[in-house]
Amino acid sequence: MPLSAAVLWASVVVVLVFAVPRYERDFLEQAVRLPEATVWVLAAGHWANNYWYVLPLFGLLILPVILLLSWLLRHQVALLKSSIR
């Protein structure tokens, strides 16, 4: 489970860093008013491009928390199943 979550987040980062700037150029060429959600995604893409080095550090800080929570949930379920029997 944590590996699949890591792959998912890595793909989000790749899209923000590489795909969003390309779409932004297209949007600017069309000169249309963008929905607020699109503006937020563009802002997230700018942030990811400017502060890309923070993302792996954030992942390293969050990974132990995710692993601990998944371990606790697995063992809690095992304890509940054994107490029911």
C-alpha positions as CSV (number, residue, x, y, z in Angstrom):
1,M,0.0,0.0,0.0
2,P,2.7,2.6,0.8
3,L,4.5,1.8,-2.4
4,S,1.4,2.4,-4.5
5,A,0.8,5.7,-2.7
6,A,4.4,6.7,-3.3
7,V,4.0,5.9,-7.0
8,L,0.8,7.9,-7.2
9,W,2.4,11.0,-5.5
10,A,5.4,10.7,-7.8
11,S,3.2,10.7,-10.8
12,V,1.4,13.8,-9.5
13,V,4.7,15.6,-9.1
14,V,5.8,14.6,-12.6
15,V,2.5,16.0,-14.1
16,L,2.9,19.2,-12.1
17,V,6.5,19.7,-13.2
18,F,6.3,18.6,-16.8
19,A,2.8,18.7,-18.1
20,V,1.2,21.7,-16.4
21,P,3.7,24.3,-17.9
22,R,2.9,23.0,-21.4
23,Y,-0.8,23.4,-20.9
24,E,-0.3,26.8,-19.3
25,R,1.3,28.0,-22.6
26,D,-1.7,26.8,-24.5
27,F,-4.1,28.5,-22.1
28,L,-2.2,31.8,-22.4
29,E,-2.3,31.7,-26.2
30,Q,-6.1,31.2,-26.1
31,A,-6.5,34.2,-23.8
32,V,-9.6,32.8,-22.0
33,R,-10.6,33.1,-18.4
34,L,-9.7,29.9,-16.6
35,P,-11.8,28.2,-13.9
36,E,-10.5,28.7,-10.4
37,A,-9.5,25.0,-10.0
38,T,-7.3,25.3,-13.1
39,V,-5.6,28.5,-11.7
40,W,-4.9,26.5,-8.5
41,V,-3.3,23.7,-10.5
42,L,-1.2,26.1,-12.4
43,A,-0.1,27.7,-9.2
44,A,0.8,24.3,-7.8
45,G,2.8,23.6,-11.0
46,H,4.7,26.9,-10.5
47,W,5.4,25.9,-6.9
48,A,6.6,22.5,-7.8
49,N,8.9,23.9,-10.5
50,N,10.4,26.5,-8.1
51,Y,10.7,24.3,-5.0
52,W,11.1,20.8,-6.4
53,Y,13.8,20.1,-3.9
54,V,11.3,20.4,-1.0
55,L,9.1,17.6,-2.4
56,P,11.5,14.6,-1.6
57,L,12.2,16.1,1.8
58,F,8.5,16.3,2.5
59,G,8.1,12.7,1.3
60,L,10.9,11.6,3.7
61,L,9.1,13.3,6.6
62,I,5.7,11.8,5.7
63,L,6.8,8.3,4.9
64,P,7.5,7.2,8.5
65,V,4.1,8.5,9.6
66,I,2.4,6.6,6.8
67,L,4.3,3.4,7.6
68,L,3.5,3.7,11.3
69,L,-0.2,4.3,10.7
70,S,-0.5,1.4,8.3
71,W,1.4,-0.8,10.8
72,L,-0.9,0.3,13.7
73,L,-4.0,-0.3,11.6
74,R,-3.0,-3.7,10.5
75,H,-2.1,-4.8,14.1
76,Q,-5.3,-3.2,15.5
77,V,-7.4,-5.2,13.0
78,A,-5.5,-8.4,13.9
79,L,-6.1,-7.7,17.6
80,L,-9.8,-7.1,17.1
81,K,-10.2,-10.3,15.1
82,S,-8.4,-12.3,17.8
83,S,-10.5,-10.7,20.6
84,I,-13.8,-11.6,18.8
85,R,-12.9,-15.3,18.6
